[in-house]
Amino acid sequence: MESEDSTAEHPFFHAEAIADSLQAELDIIAATTNAEEELYARNTEVRCAATSAAFKQMQVYRRRRKEILKRLIKEKKEYIEMLKDKINEVDKQLKRQH
């Protein structure tokens, strides 16, 4: 019994010391978890920002592409009109010759 009493008297085995030790470990775990969550949140923010930037770049690209296509369509329509006019002129010249 004497050995039990001597271990029970040792400060490491006091309930308060054990509770404090456990609380310190829990605090470390909580701080680590909070740091991991914060890091994850920041990484998520960075990914979202990158995705947003990529999306904006795609929007700009699509807008420019749409503008280019509109311009090309307009130019093609003008070219078609010019060809129609040329065909009409040639038709008129052919009719005059006959």
Distance bins in CASP14 RR format, pairs under 12 A and 6 or more apart:
PFRMAT RR
TARGET T0000
AUTHOR 0000-0000-0000
RMODE 2
METHOD distances of the structure
MODEL  1
1 7 0 0 0 0 0 1 0 0 0 0 0
1 8 0 0 0 0 0 1 0 0 0 0 0
2 8 0 0 0 0 0 1 0 0 0 0 0
2 9 0 0 0 0 0 1 0 0 0 0 0
3 9 0 0 0 0 0 1 0 0 0 0 0
3 10 0 0 0 0 0 1 0 0 0 0 0
4 10 0 0 0 0 0 1 0 0 0 0 0
4 13 0 0 0 0 0 1 0 0 0 0 0
5 13 0 0 0 0 0 1 0 0 0 0 0
6 13 0 0 0 0 1 0 0 0 0 0 0
7 13 1 0 1 0 0 0 0 0 0 0 0
7 14 0 0 0 0 0 1 0 0 0 0 0
8 14 0 0 0 0 1 0 0 0 0 0 0
8 15 0 0 0 0 0 1 0 0 0 0 0
8 17 0 0 0 0 0 1 0 0 0 0 0
9 17 0 0 0 0 0 1 0 0 0 0 0
10 17 0 0 0 0 1 0 0 0 0 0 0
10 18 0 0 0 0 0 1 0 0 0 0 0
11 17 1 0 1 0 0 0 0 0 0 0 0
11 18 0 0 0 0 0 1 0 0 0 0 0
11 20 0 0 0 0 0 1 0 0 0 0 0
11 21 0 0 0 0 0 1 0 0 0 0 0
12 18 0 0 0 0 1 0 0 0 0 0 0
12 20 0 0 0 0 0 1 0 0 0 0 0
12 21 0 0 0 0 1 0 0 0 0 0 0
13 19 0 0 0 0 0 1 0 0 0 0 0
13 21 0 0 0 0 0 1 0 0 0 0 0
14 20 0 0 0 0 1 0 0 0 0 0 0
14 21 0 0 0 0 0 1 0 0 0 0 0
15 21 0 0 0 0 0 1 0 0 0 0 0
15 22 0 0 0 0 0 1 0 0 0 0 0
16 22 0 0 0 0 0 1 0 0 0 0 0
16 23 0 0 0 0 0 1 0 0 0 0 0
17 23 0 0 0 0 0 1 0 0 0 0 0
17 24 0 0 0 0 0 1 0 0 0 0 0
18 24 0 0 0 0 0 1 0 0 0 0 0
18 25 0 0 0 0 0 1 0 0 0 0 0
19 25 0 0 0 0 0 1 0 0 0 0 0
19 26 0 0 0 0 0 1 0 0 0 0 0
20 26 0 0 0 0 0 1 0 0 0 0 0
20 27 0 0 0 0 0 1 0 0 0 0 0
21 27 0 0 0 0 0 1 0 0 0 0 0
21 28 0 0 0 0 0 1 0 0 0 0 0
22 28 0 0 0 0 0 1 0 0 0 0 0
22 29 0 0 0 0 0 1 0 0 0 0 0
23 29 0 0 0 0 0 1 0 0 0 0 0
23 30 0 0 0 0 0 1 0 0 0 0 0
24 30 0 0 0 0 0 1 0 0 0 0 0
24 31 0 0 0 0 0 1 0 0 0 0 0
25 31 0 0 0 0 0 1 0 0 0 0 0
25 32 0 0 0 0 0 1 0 0 0 0 0
26 32 0 0 0 0 0 1 0 0 0 0 0
26 33 0 0 0 0 0 1 0 0 0 0 0
27 33 0 0 0 0 0 1 0 0 0 0 0
27 34 0 0 0 0 0 1 0 0 0 0 0
28 34 0 0 0 0 0 1 0 0 0 0 0
28 35 0 0 0 0 0 1 0 0 0 0 0
29 35 0 0 0 0 0 1 0 0 0 0 0
29 36 0 0 0 0 0 1 0 0 0 0 0
30 36 0 0 0 0 0 1 0 0 0 0 0
30 37 0 0 0 0 0 1 0 0 0 0 0
31 37 0 0 0 0 0 1 0 0 0 0 0
31 38 0 0 0 0 0 1 0 0 0 0 0
32 38 0 0 0 0 0 1 0 0 0 0 0
32 39 0 0 0 0 0 1 0 0 0 0 0
33 39 0 0 0 0 0 1 0 0 0 0 0
33 40 0 0 0 0 0 1 0 0 0 0 0
34 40 0 0 0 0 0 1 0 0 0 0 0
34 41 0 0 0 0 0 1 0 0 0 0 0
35 41 0 0 0 0 0 1 0 0 0 0 0
35 42 0 0 0 0 0 1 0 0 0 0 0
36 42 0 0 0 0 0 1 0 0 0 0 0
36 43 0 0 0 0 0 1 0 0 0 0 0
37 43 0 0 0 0 0 1 0 0 0 0 0
37 44 0 0 0 0 0 1 0 0 0 0 0
38 44 0 0 0 0 0 1 0 0 0 0 0
38 45 0 0 0 0 0 1 0 0 0 0 0
39 45 0 0 0 0 0 1 0 0 0 0 0
39 46 0 0 0 0 0 1 0 0 0 0 0
40 46 0 0 0 0 0 1 0 0 0 0 0
40 47 0 0 0 0 0 1 0 0 0 0 0
41 47 0 0 0 0 0 1 0 0 0 0 0
41 48 0 0 0 0 0 1 0 0 0 0 0
42 48 0 0 0 0 0 1 0 0 0 0 0
42 49 0 0 0 0 0 1 0 0 0 0 0
43 49 0 0 0 0 0 1 0 0 0 0 0
43 50 0 0 0 0 0 1 0 0 0 0 0
44 50 0 0 0 0 0 1 0 0 0 0 0
44 51 0 0 0 0 0 1 0 0 0 0 0
45 51 0 0 0 0 0 1 0 0 0 0 0
45 52 0 0 0 0 0 1 0 0 0 0 0
46 52 0 0 0 0 0 1 0 0 0 0 0
46 53 0 0 0 0 0 1 0 0 0 0 0
47 53 0 0 0 0 0 1 0 0 0 0 0
47 54 0 0 0 0 0 1 0 0 0 0 0
48 54 0 0 0 0 0 1 0 0 0 0 0
48 55 0 0 0 0 0 1 0 0 0 0 0
49 55 0 0 0 0 0 1 0 0 0 0 0
49 56 0 0 0 0 0 1 0 0 0 0 0
50 56 0 0 0 0 0 1 0 0 0 0 0
50 57 0 0 0 0 0 1 0 0 0 0 0
51 57 0 0 0 0 0 1 0 0 0 0 0
51 58 0 0 0 0 0 1 0 0 0 0 0
52 58 0 0 0 0 0 1 0 0 0 0 0
52 59 0 0 0 0 0 1 0 0 0 0 0
53 59 0 0 0 0 0 1 0 0 0 0 0
53 60 0 0 0 0 0 1 0 0 0 0 0
54 60 0 0 0 0 0 1 0 0 0 0 0
54 61 0 0 0 0 0 1 0 0 0 0 0
55 61 0 0 0 0 0 1 0 0 0 0 0
55 62 0 0 0 0 0 1 0 0 0 0 0
56 62 0 0 0 0 0 1 0 0 0 0 0
56 63 0 0 0 0 0 1 0 0 0 0 0
57 63 0 0 0 0 0 1 0 0 0 0 0
57 64 0 0 0 0 0 1 0 0 0 0 0
58 64 0 0 0 0 0 1 0 0 0 0 0
58 65 0 0 0 0 0 1 0 0 0 0 0
59 65 0 0 0 0 0 1 0 0 0 0 0
59 66 0 0 0 0 0 1 0 0 0 0 0
60 66 0 0 0 0 0 1 0 0 0 0 0
60 67 0 0 0 0 0 1 0 0 0 0 0
61 67 0 0 0 0 0 1 0 0 0 0 0
61 68 0 0 0 0 0 1 0 0 0 0 0
62 68 0 0 0 0 0 1 0 0 0 0 0
62 69 0 0 0 0 0 1 0 0 0 0 0
63 69 0 0 0 0 0 1 0 0 0 0 0
63 70 0 0 0 0 0 1 0 0 0 0 0
64 70 0 0 0 0 0 1 0 0 0 0 0
64 71 0 0 0 0 0 1 0 0 0 0 0
65 71 0 0 0 0 0 1 0 0 0 0 0
65 72 0 0 0 0 0 1 0 0 0 0 0
66 72 0 0 0 0 0 1 0 0 0 0 0
66 73 0 0 0 0 0 1 0 0 0 0 0
67 73 0 0 0 0 0 1 0 0 0 0 0
67 74 0 0 0 0 0 1 0 0 0 0 0
68 74 0 0 0 0 0 1 0 0 0 0 0
68 75 0 0 0 0 0 1 0 0 0 0 0
69 75 0 0 0 0 0 1 0 0 0 0 0
69 76 0 0 0 0 0 1 0 0 0 0 0
70 76 0 0 0 0 0 1 0 0 0 0 0
70 77 0 0 0 0 0 1 0 0 0 0 0
71 77 0 0 0 0 0 1 0 0 0 0 0
71 78 0 0 0 0 0 1 0 0 0 0 0
72 78 0 0 0 0 0 1 0 0 0 0 0
72 79 0 0 0 0 0 1 0 0 0 0 0
73 79 0 0 0 0 0 1 0 0 0 0 0
73 80 0 0 0 0 0 1 0 0 0 0 0
74 80 0 0 0 0 0 1 0 0 0 0 0
74 81 0 0 0 0 0 1 0 0 0 0 0
75 81 0 0 0 0 0 1 0 0 0 0 0
75 82 0 0 0 0 0 1 0 0 0 0 0
76 82 0 0 0 0 0 1 0 0 0 0 0
76 83 0 0 0 0 0 1 0 0 0 0 0
77 83 0 0 0 0 0 1 0 0 0 0 0
77 84 0 0 0 0 0 1 0 0 0 0 0
78 84 0 0 0 0 0 1 0 0 0 0 0
78 85 0 0 0 0 0 1 0 0 0 0 0
79 85 0 0 0 0 0 1 0 0 0 0 0
79 86 0 0 0 0 0 1 0 0 0 0 0
80 86 0 0 0 0 0 1 0 0 0 0 0
80 87 0 0 0 0 0 1 0 0 0 0 0
81 87 0 0 0 0 0 1 0 0 0 0 0
81 88 0 0 0 0 0 1 0 0 0 0 0
82 88 0 0 0 0 0 1 0 0 0 0 0
82 89 0 0 0 0 0 1 0 0 0 0 0
83 89 0 0 0 0 0 1 0 0 0 0 0
83 90 0 0 0 0 0 1 0 0 0 0 0
84 90 0 0 0 0 0 1 0 0 0 0 0
84 91 0 0 0 0 0 1 0 0 0 0 0
85 91 0 0 0 0 0 1 0 0 0 0 0
85 92 0 0 0 0 0 1 0 0 0 0 0
86 92 0 0 0 0 0 1 0 0 0 0 0
86 93 0 0 0 0 0 1 0 0 0 0 0
87 93 0 0 0 0 0 1 0 0 0 0 0
87 94 0 0 0 0 0 1 0 0 0 0 0
88 94 0 0 0 0 0 1 0 0 0 0 0
88 95 0 0 0 0 0 1 0 0 0 0 0
89 95 0 0 0 0 0 1 0 0 0 0 0
89 96 0 0 0 0 0 1 0 0 0 0 0
90 96 0 0 0 0 0 1 0 0 0 0 0
90 97 0 0 0 0 0 1 0 0 0 0 0
91 97 0 0 0 0 0 1 0 0 0 0 0
91 98 0 0 0 0 0 1 0 0 0 0 0
92 98 0 0 0 0 0 1 0 0 0 0 0
END
